[in-house]
Amino acid sequence: MKSMGYTAYKNSETQHTENKGKILSLLFEGAIRFTRFAIMGMEKEDPRIKGENISKVLAILTELDCALDRDQEKDLADNLNGLYQYMMRRLTHANFNNEKKALIEVDRLLSELKEAFDRAVDSLSA
């Protein structure tokens, strides 16, 4: 029979994982939304909208990269770090070269990452 303390600990651990998962999911949502605003800014030929939103996506990617747990899942963290760095380079390229294609690529990558991440969080809480 499991003790009440163990049950409380496991419930607390599950809530922490779910909360962290929700926060990370919101970060992905924000990055996707800001990428789409940057695309809109590019289409409207408004460098302010484009630049401000690319800057926001870069900030979110930096935070996601900093949040990687390199002690627990080194291979996964290394792969995600490489992907985040790639997207940052593509965003910078899109900003300097006014290249919509690079923004669309980042939008696709972020959307795929968010989907995979949400599935992983859902499977942990099930």
SEZA-732706 format. One record per residue: x, y, z of N, C-alpha, C, O in turn; residue in one letter. Coordinates in steps of 0.05 Angstrom, whole numbers, padded with zeros to 5 digits, always signed. Example, Ala and Ser with C-alpha at 12.3 -4.5 7.8 and 13.67 -1.06 7.14 Angstrom:
! SEZA-732706
+00264-00114+00156+00246-00090+00156+00264-00066+00156+00285-00066+00169A;+00257-00045+00142+00273-00021+00143+00258+00001+00157+00268+00023+00161S;
***
This chain:
! SEZA-732706
+00017-00024+00000+00000+00000+00000+00018+00025+00000+00037+00027+00016M;+00012+00043-00017+00027+00068-00019+00019+00088+00002-00005+00090+00009K;+00038+00102+00013+00032+00121+00034+00019+00146+00022+00021+00151-00002S;+00006+00161+00039-00007+00186+00030+00014+00206+00021+00009+00221+00002M;+00037+00206+00033+00059+00224+00025+00068+00218-00003+00073+00236-00018G;+00071+00192-00009+00080+00184-00036+00059+00193-00057+00066+00204-00078Y;+00033+00189-00050+00012+00197-00069+00012+00227-00073+00009+00237-00095T;+00015+00242-00051+00016+00271-00054+00040+00280-00070+00038+00298-00087A;+00063+00267-00066+00087+00273-00082+00083+00268-00111+00089+00285-00128Y;+00071+00245-00118+00067+00238-00146+00047+00257-00159+00050+00266-00182K;+00026+00265-00144+00006+00284-00154+00020+00311-00159+00015+00324-00179N;+00037+00319-00140+00051+00345-00143+00070+00344-00167+00072+00363-00183S;+00084+00322-00171+00102+00318-00193+00087+00319-00220+00096+00332-00239E;+00064+00306-00221+00047+00306-00245+00037+00334-00251+00038+00343-00274T;+00029+00349-00231+00019+00377-00235+00042+00394-00245+00038+00411-00262Q;+00066+00391-00234+00090+00406-00243+00095+00401-00272+00100+00420-00287H;+00095+00376-00280+00100+00368-00308+00078+00380-00326+00085+00391-00347T;+00053+00379-00317+00032+00390-00334+00034+00420-00336+00030+00431-00357E;+00041+00434-00314+00044+00463-00314+00067+00471-00332+00065+00490-00348N;+00090+00457-00330+00113+00463-00347+00105+00458-00376+00113+00473-00394K;+00091+00436-00381+00082+00430-00408+00064+00452-00419+00066+00459-00443G;+00046+00462-00403+00028+00484-00412+00043+00509-00418+00038+00522-00438K;+00063+00515-00402+00079+00539-00406+00094+00537-00432+00095+00555-00449I;+00107+00514-00437+00122+00510-00461+00104+00510-00486+00111+00520-00507L;+00080+00498-00483+00061+00498-00505+00053+00527-00512+00050+00534-00535S;+00049+00544-00491+00042+00572-00496+00065+00587-00510+00060+00604-00527L;+00090+00580-00503+00113+00592-00516+00113+00585-00546+00118+00602-00563L;+00108+00560-00552+00107+00552-00580+00084+00566-00594+00088+00576-00617F;+00061+00568-00582+00038+00583-00594+00046+00612-00599+00040+00622-00621E;+00059+00624-00580+00067+00652-00584+00087+00655-00607+00085+00673-00624G;+00106+00637-00609+00126+00638-00630+00113+00634-00657+00120+00648-00677A;+00093+00617-00659+00079+00612-00684+00063+00638-00691+00064+00647-00714I;+00049+00649-00672+00033+00673-00677+00050+00696-00686+00043+00710-00705R;+00073+00700-00672+00091+00722-00680+00104+00718-00707+00109+00737-00722F;+00110+00692-00714+00120+00686-00741+00100+00694-00762+00107+00705-00783T;+00075+00688-00756+00054+00695-00776+00050+00725-00778+00044+00735-00800R;+00053+00739-00756+00051+00768-00757+00075+00779-00773+00072+00799-00788F;+00098+00767-00770+00122+00776-00786+00117+00772-00815+00124+00788-00832A;+00104+00749-00822+00097+00744-00850+00078+00766-00860+00081+00776-00882I;+00058+00772-00844+00039+00793-00851+00053+00820-00855+00047+00834-00873M;+00072+00826-00837+00087+00851-00839+00103+00852-00865+00105+00873-00878G;+00114+00829-00872+00129+00828-00897+00111+00832-00921+00118+00846-00940M;+00087+00819-00920+00068+00822-00942+00058+00850-00945+00053+00860-00967E;+00055+00864-00922+00046+00892-00923+00069+00912-00927+00065+00936-00927K;+00093+00900-00930+00117+00917-00934+00120+00936-00911+00127+00960-00915E;+00116+00926-00887+00119+00942-00862+00142+00930-00846+00139+00911-00832D;+00166+00942-00849+00189+00931-00836+00188+00932-00805+00200+00915-00792P;+00172+00950-00794+00169+00951-00765+00155+00927-00755+00164+00914-00736R;+00132+00920-00767+00116+00896-00759+00133+00871-00763+00135+00854-00745I;+00146+00869-00785+00163+00846-00791+00185+00843-00770+00188+00822-00758K;+00200+00865-00766+00223+00864-00748+00216+00859-00719+00229+00843-00706G;+00195+00872-00710+00187+00869-00682+00178+00840-00676+00185+00829-00656E;+00164+00829-00695+00154+00801-00691+00176+00781-00694+00176+00760-00680N;+00194+00785-00713+00217+00767-00714+00234+00768-00689+00243+00747-00679I;+00237+00792-00677+00251+00795-00652+00237+00779-00630+00251+00766-00613S;+00211+00779-00629+00196+00764-00609+00200+00734-00612+00203+00720-00592K;+00200+00725-00637+00204+00696-00642+00233+00688-00633+00237+00668-00621V;+00252+00705-00640+00280+00700-00631+00282+00698-00601+00296+00681-00590L;+00268+00716-00587+00269+00715-00558+00256+00690-00546+00267+00678-00527A;+00234+00681-00558+00221+00656-00549+00239+00632-00555+00242+00615-00538I;+00251+00631-00578+00269+00609-00585+00293+00608-00566+00302+00587-00558L;+00303+00631-00558+00325+00633-00539+00316+00621-00512+00331+00606-00500T;+00292+00628-00503+00281+00618-00478+00277+00588-00479+00284+00573-00461E;+00266+00578-00502+00262+00549-00505+00289+00535-00504+00291+00513-00492L;+00309+00546-00517+00336+00534-00517+00347+00534-00488+00359+00514-00480D;+00344+00555-00474+00354+00557-00446+00340+00537-00428+00351+00528-00408C;+00315+00530-00434+00299+00512-00417+00306+00483-00422+00296+00466-00407A;+00322+00477-00442+00328+00449-00447+00343+00436-00424+00361+00449-00412L;+00335+00412-00416+00348+00398-00395+00370+00380-00406+00366+00357-00415D;+00394+00391-00407+00416+00377-00419+00428+00355-00402+00444+00339-00412R;+00419+00354-00377+00429+00332-00359+00412+00307-00363+00422+00285-00361D;+00386+00310-00367+00368+00287-00368+00367+00274-00396+00370+00250-00398Q;+00363+00290-00416+00360+00279-00443+00380+00293-00462+00372+00310-00478E;+00405+00286-00460+00426+00301-00474+00422+00299-00505+00424+00320-00518K;+00416+00276-00516+00412+00274-00545+00388+00291-00554+00390+00305-00574D;+00366+00289-00540+00343+00304-00547+00349+00334-00545+00342+00350-00563L;+00362+00342-00523+00368+00370-00519+00387+00380-00541+00384+00402-00551A;+00406+00364-00549+00425+00372-00570+00410+00375-00597+00416+00394-00612D;+00392+00357-00602+00376+00359-00627+00359+00383-00628+00357+00398-00648N;+00345+00388-00605+00328+00412-00604+00345+00438-00605+00337+00457-00618L;+00367+00438-00592+00385+00461-00593+00393+00467-00622+00392+00490-00631N;+00400+00446-00637+00407+00450-00665+00384+00461-00681+00388+00478-00699G;+00360+00451-00676+00337+00460-00690+00330+00489-00683+00324+00505-00701L;+00332+00496-00658+00327+00524-00649+00348+00542-00662+00341+00564-00672Y;+00373+00534-00662+00394+00551-00674+00389+00554-00704+00393+00576-00715Q;+00381+00533-00717+00374+00534-00746+00352+00554-00751+00354+00571-00769Y;+00331+00552-00735+00308+00571-00739+00316+00600-00733+00307+00618-00747M;+00334+00604-00714+00344+00631-00709+00359+00642-00733+00356+00666-00740M;+00375+00625-00745+00390+00634-00769+00371+00640-00792+00375+00660-00806R;+00350+00624-00795+00331+00628-00817+00315+00654-00812+00309+00669-00831R;+00308+00659-00787+00294+00684-00780+00311+00709-00786+00302+00728-00797L;+00337+00707-00779+00355+00729-00784+00358+00733-00814+00358+00755-00824T;+00360+00711-00829+00362+00712-00858+00337+00725-00870+00339+00742-00887H;+00314+00716-00860+00288+00727-00870+00287+00757-00865+00277+00772-00882A;+00296+00766-00842+00295+00794-00835+00313+00811-00853+00304+00831-00863N;+00338+00802-00856+00357+00818-00872+00352+00817-00902+00357+00836-00916F;+00341+00794-00911+00337+00791-00940+00308+00793-00949+00301+00789-00972N;+00291+00799-00929+00262+00802-00935+00252+00777-00950+00238+00779-00970N;+00258+00754-00939+00251+00729-00952+00229+00714-00937+00232+00703-00915E;+00205+00716-00949+00181+00704-00937+00184+00673-00935+00174+00661-00915K;+00197+00661-00954+00200+00632-00954+00213+00622-00928+00205+00601-00917K;+00233+00636-00918+00246+00629-00893+00227+00630-00869+00228+00614-00851A;+00210+00651-00869+00190+00653-00847+00170+00630-00848+00162+00620-00828L;+00161+00623-00872+00142+00601-00875+00155+00575-00866+00142+00559-00853I;+00181+00572-00872+00195+00548-00862+00195+00547-00832+00190+00526-00820E;+00201+00569-00819+00202+00570-00790+00174+00565-00778+00172+00551-00758V;+00154+00576-00791+00126+00571-00782+00120+00542-00782+00108+00531-00764D;+00127+00528-00804+00122+00500-00807+00137+00484-00786+00125+00466-00773R;+00163+00490-00781+00178+00476-00761+00167+00480-00733+00165+00461-00718L;+00160+00504-00727+00148+00510-00700+00122+00495-00697+00116+00484-00675L;+00105+00494-00717+00079+00480-00716+00083+00450-00711+00069+00438-00695S;+00102+00439-00726+00108+00410-00722+00119+00404-00695+00112+00384-00682E;+00137+00421-00685+00148+00418-00658+00126+00420-00637+00125+00403-00618L;+00108+00439-00640+00087+00443-00620+00069+00418-00620+00061+00409-00598K;+00062+00408-00643+00045+00384-00645+00058+00360-00630+00045+00347-00614E;+00084+00356-00636+00098+00334-00624+00100+00338-00594+00097+00319-00578A;+00106+00362-00586+00109+00368-00557+00082+00364-00543+00081+00352-00522F;+00060+00373-00555+00034+00370-00542+00027+00340-00540+00015+00332-00519D;+00033+00324-00560+00027+00296-00558+00044+00283-00536+00033+00266-00521R;+00069+00291-00533+00086+00280-00512+00075+00287-00484+00074+00270-00466A;+00067+00312-00481+00056+00321-00455+00030+00306-00449+00025+00297-00426V;+00013+00303-00469-00012+00288-00465-00008+00260-00457-00022+00249-00440D;+00013+00247-00469+00018+00219-00462+00029+00216-00434+00025+00196-00421S;+00043+00236-00424+00054+00235-00397+00032+00239-00376+00033+00227-00355L;+00011+00255-00383-00010+00260-00364-00032+00239-00365-00051+00240-00349S;-00031+00221-00385-00052+00201-00389-00048+00178-00370-00064+00159-00370A;
***
